[in-house]
């Protein structure tokens, strides 16, 4: 199904009836990774499960201009209003976790409970290697963008982006690259203390995209939060340990 929100064609699913559960996926992902969680919620019964593709992901249309975090929160609020979703439980993975934390921290949607899987939103400490990499790219970009030179160095600059950039950055269309840069430079730590709903954090101990120490900060900052760690798992811990994930979710949702 699709619905038009803020000029975007948003692809979504809406299944079951009862307490609404909204699922927000990670960067460059889609509805698909939620399959086993959706199946579990439907098996438990009593839940209306809604999952959407963010703009530029899955079956949703590509944005015409770069998006900021406020664009994502506004979109989710209007999406829920359009579908008559009230007082939802919200699950968010990675970037979807960032959006969920922002929604809860700003008091939007009157969220009943939140589950964050490897959620982004806090700026991690930069290693020396990463700082050198960023500085190197900025230097290369500066010289390749000088007047009289930039018209002849487009291919070289693209190669530099590919060399210095992350896979998420390199694989994204230009508008999404600019969106990603804005998002990773945002920090929502200041709103965590305002989150009123019970919040479950599920993390992999080996998550390199959003390291575990950030989850521990969230656990401290959010007034009613609990952290479950899957040893040996990475950024998609909920896919690596689907049975354990569903057991934990069922307990939390009760």
C-alpha positions in Angstrom: 0.0 0.0 0.0 1.1 3.6 -0.5 0.1 6.9 1.0 1.2 10.5 0.1 2.9 12.3 3.0 4.6 15.6 2.4 4.8 14.9 -1.3 6.4 11.5 -0.9 4.8 8.3 -2.0 5.3 6.2 1.2 5.2 2.4 0.9 3.8 0.6 3.9 2.1 -2.4 5.4 -0.8 -2.4 7.9 -1.8 -5.7 9.3 -3.8 -7.0 12.3 -5.8 -5.2 14.8 -5.4 -3.9 18.4 -2.5 -2.0 20.0 -0.6 -0.2 17.1 3.1 -1.0 16.7 5.0 1.2 14.3 8.2 -0.2 12.8 10.9 2.2 11.6 13.8 0.7 9.7 17.5 1.6 9.5 19.5 3.6 6.9 19.2 2.4 3.3 17.0 -0.5 4.5 13.3 -1.2 4.2 10.3 -3.1 5.7 11.9 -6.4 4.8 14.2 -7.0 7.9 11.1 -6.8 10.2 9.6 -9.9 8.7 10.2 -12.2 11.7 9.1 -9.6 14.2 5.9 -8.9 12.2 5.2 -12.6 12.1 5.7 -12.9 15.9 3.4 -10.0 16.7 0.7 -11.4 14.5 1.1 -14.8 16.2 0.8 -13.2 19.6 -2.4 -11.4 18.5 -3.8 -8.1 19.7 -1.4 -5.9 17.7 -1.9 -3.8 14.7 1.5 -3.8 12.9 2.4 -0.9 10.7 5.8 -0.7 8.9 6.8 1.9 6.4 9.7 2.6 4.0 11.4 5.9 4.5 11.8 8.2 1.5 14.4 6.9 -0.9 14.2 3.4 0.6 12.3 0.2 -0.4 9.1 1.1 -2.3 9.0 4.8 -1.3 9.9 7.7 -3.6 13.2 9.4 -3.6 13.2 12.9 -2.0 14.1 15.9 -4.2 16.2 17.6 -1.6 18.3 16.4 1.4 16.3 15.6 4.5 17.0 16.5 8.2 16.0 14.6 11.3 13.0 17.0 11.7 11.8 16.0 8.3 11.7 12.3 9.4 9.9 13.0 12.6 7.4 15.3 10.9 6.8 12.6 8.3 6.2 9.9 10.9 3.8 12.1 12.8 1.8 12.9 9.7 1.9 9.3 8.6 0.4 8.2 11.9 -2.3 10.9 11.8 -3.2 9.9 8.2 -3.6 6.2 9.3 -5.4 7.1 12.6 -2.6 5.6 14.7 -2.7 6.8 18.3 -0.5 6.1 21.3 1.6 3.6 19.4 4.4 1.3 20.5 7.4 2.2 18.2 10.3 0.0 17.2 13.3 1.6 15.6 16.5 0.1 14.2 19.6 2.2 13.6 18.4 5.4 11.8 14.9 4.3 12.7 16.0 4.2 16.3 17.3 7.8 16.0 13.9 8.9 14.7 12.1 7.0 17.5 14.3 8.6 20.2 13.7 12.0 18.8 9.9 11.4 18.6 9.8 10.2 22.2 12.2 12.9 23.5 10.2 15.7 21.9 6.9 14.3 23.2 5.5 13.5 19.8 2.9 10.7 19.1 2.4 10.0 22.8 4.4 6.8 22.4 3.4 4.1 24.8 6.6 2.0 24.7 9.8 2.2 22.6 12.2 -0.5 21.4 15.5 0.6 20.0 17.7 -1.9 18.1 21.2 -0.5 17.6 19.8 3.0 17.5 21.8 5.9 16.1 21.4 9.5 17.4 24.5 10.1 19.6 27.7 11.3 18.0 30.4 8.6 18.7 33.9 9.4 19.6 36.1 9.8 16.6 39.2 7.6 16.4 42.5 9.1 15.2 42.2 7.0 12.1 38.8 8.4 11.3 39.8 12.0 12.0 42.8 11.6 9.6 40.5 10.1 7.0 38.0 13.0 7.2 40.8 15.6 7.2 42.4 14.0 4.2 39.2 14.0 2.2 38.5 17.6 3.0 42.0 18.6 1.8 41.6 16.6 -1.4 38.1 18.1 -2.0 39.4 21.6 -1.4 42.0 21.4 -4.1 39.8 19.6 -6.6 37.1 22.2 -6.1 39.2 25.3 -6.8 38.0 27.6 -9.6 39.4 26.6 -13.0 40.1 23.1 -11.8 36.7 21.7 -10.6 35.3 21.4 -14.1 38.0 18.9 -14.9 38.1 16.9 -11.7 34.6 15.6 -11.3 35.7 12.0 -11.9 38.7 12.3 -9.6 36.5 13.8 -6.8 34.0 10.9 -7.1 36.9 8.5 -6.8 38.0 10.3 -3.7 34.5 10.0 -2.2 34.5 6.3 -3.0 37.9 5.9 -1.3 37.3 7.9 1.8 33.5 7.4 2.2 31.6 4.6 4.0 29.7 2.0 2.0 26.4 3.6 3.1 27.6 6.9 1.7 29.1 5.5 -1.5 26.0 3.4 -2.3 23.5 6.3 -1.9 22.2 8.7 -4.5 23.5 12.2 -4.1 20.4 13.5 -2.3 20.7 10.7 0.2 24.4 11.3 0.6 23.7 14.8 1.7 21.0 13.6 4.0 23.3 11.1 5.6 25.9 13.7 6.3 23.3 15.9 8.1 22.0 12.9 10.1 25.4 11.6 11.3 26.3 15.1 12.5 23.2 15.4 14.6 23.2 14.6 18.3 20.0 14.0 20.2 21.5 13.2 23.6 19.9 16.3 25.1 16.3 15.0 24.6 16.9 11.5 26.1 16.1 12.8 29.6 12.7 13.8 28.4 11.6 10.4 27.2 8.7 9.3 29.4 7.8 5.9 28.0 9.4 2.6 29.0 12.3 2.0 26.6 14.0 -1.3 25.7 17.4 -1.2 24.1 18.6 -4.3 22.2 22.2 -4.3 21.1 24.9 -6.5 19.7 28.2 -6.5 21.7 30.1 -6.3 18.5 28.1 -3.5 16.8 30.6 -1.3 15.0 28.0 1.0 13.4 26.7 2.1 16.7 29.0 0.9 19.5 27.7 -0.6 22.7 29.0 2.2 24.9 26.5 4.5 23.2 23.7 2.2 24.3 25.0 2.4 27.8 24.8 6.1 27.7 21.2 5.9 26.5 20.4 3.5 29.3 21.7 6.0 31.8 20.1 9.1 30.2 16.6 7.7 29.5 14.7 7.6 32.8 12.9 4.2 32.3 15.3 2.2 30.1 16.7 -1.3 30.1 19.5 -2.7 28.0 19.7 -6.3 26.6 23.0 -7.2 25.0 23.5 -10.1 22.5 27.1 -11.2 22.9 29.0 -11.7 19.6 26.3 -10.0 17.5 26.7 -6.9 15.3 24.5 -4.1 14.1 21.6 -6.4 13.1 21.6 -8.3 16.3 17.8 -8.8 16.1 18.3 -10.7 12.9 21.2 -12.8 14.2 19.2 -13.8 17.3 15.5 -13.8 16.1 14.2 -16.3 18.7 15.8 -14.6 21.6 14.6 -11.2 20.3 11.0 -12.3 20.1 11.1 -13.8 23.6 12.4 -10.5 25.0 9.9 -8.5 23.0 6.9 -10.6 24.1 7.9 -10.1 27.7 8.4 -6.4 27.3 5.1 -5.9 25.5 3.2 -7.7 28.2 
